[in-house]
Amino acid sequence: MKKLLFAVMLPLAVWSTTLVDVLKGVDNNLLLKSKSKEVKALEQMVKVAKSKDYPTVDLSLNAFRLKDTPTTLFVFPPFPPVTIPLGTKDNVNLEIGFVYPIFSGYAITNSIKKSKLELIKAKLQKENLKRELYLKAISLYGAIYATTHAIEASKEALKSADEALKKAKELYKNDLLNIAAVYNIEAKKFQIKSSIKRLVAKRDSLSNDLAYLSGLSIKEGLRLDNFLKDLDEGSCIARALRDRKDIKAIKEQLNITEYDIKLAKSRYYPSVALVGAIKRQGDNFRLNGNGYTNADSSYIGVSFKWNLFDGFAKDHQKEAAMRKKEATALYLIDYEKKVTTDIKNAFLKLSSLESMLKASNKELLSQKEYFRLTKGRFENELASADELSRAISSLAMANAKLKEIEAEIFVQKNMILLMSGLESMQKVIE
């Protein structure tokens, strides 16, 4: 296998490679790396949820100057009213306070469990993204294989057209063939050249798409390795329903909706917290009092809060969470049915393609023999140039069709393998 190394982040041009190389390249896809970062972010969100179960400690410092000195008016008849100061204009407060949740209606516990499930779901989605990228890469690999061999078949047809044109010109010089027949073969030659350019452009476009997915730009030397061995329809369906990461992700989403219901129910309970603070105050930063109130205003206590009415918001939130769970459960059932149907249809298509391959092999043998006979008849002036052109074209099409069906079978088998779960493919490529 030959590889031409380019600068970092540029695709690797590979002139002979296997599907294993491509799939290993997909493992480094930027979309997967992006998903990995999302997983890392959710790992931190789990820690954020856990932090709610710890006390919070806050430091606050307030310094302010009042416009007027705080005073109060005392009236003791029959004496005249007396105004007495109650504080100072300058006030400084320093407080280190804490709040420790004692009971939250199980909201904190359920939030932690929900965040853990969100993390599991994200990891499953990442694995399923890899499976989907594998599917795309395999499809592109097969298409490049088919197109490459279509190019080769067209080049062989072009070579045959050149030989036929050379023979036609000799016959024309000897007045054994009219000029229209020569032009007919020339037209076929240019038609084949045009087809080759179109196929090369298609192959290069597919190669660019594959390079985007895997970092490997493949144009030649492809092999159709068969990874699907001893895997029948029933076992494939059973494995898919058991191992597929997309199905597991939906199941985790169903679990998450259960905790959404529990979180909604937690709002029916009161919240209780232990509160306290170390607090100093004064009329300057020495915090030794202001002559009117205690310098030390530290405290400890219990906070109790219970919502009695919120316009039925709690009821509506619980109802919404329950409906969401029901919707997710129905979606899971439908999704599993769809996966089962897709796998059954995939095996039906594979069976059809294998029958088509047998017919295509027979057709290729027939076209090879027809071309050989038509070429010999043309050289002996028993067949027209038009017949020879059709024979050349038919042989090229038969060759291309055979390779196309081989590629489709290759793609279909590996798609079935991936339909049963990412692990099935990873086992065979490791």
Secondary structure, DSSP 4 states (H G I P E B T S, - for coil): --EE--STTSPEEESSB-HHHHHHHHTT-HHHHHHHHHHHHHHHHHHHHHHTTS-EEEEEEEEEE-SS--EEEE--TTSPPEEEE-S-SEEEEEEEEEEEEEE-TTHHHHHHHHHHHHHHHHHHHHHHHHHHHHHHHHHHHHHHHHHHHHHHHHHHHHHHHHHHHHHHHHHHHTTSS-HHHHHHHHHHHHHHHHHHHHHHHHHHHHHHHHHHHHSEEE-S-B-------S--HHHHHHHHHHH-HHHHHHHHHHHHHHHHHHHHHHTTS-EEEEEEEEEEEESSTT-SB-SSS-SB--EEEEEEE----STTHHHHHHHHHHHHHHHHHHHHHHHHHHHHHHHHHHHHHHHHHHHHHHHHHHHHHHHHHHHHHHHHHHHTT-S-HHHHHHHHHHHHHHHHHHHHHHHHHHHHHHHHHHHT-HHHHHHHH-
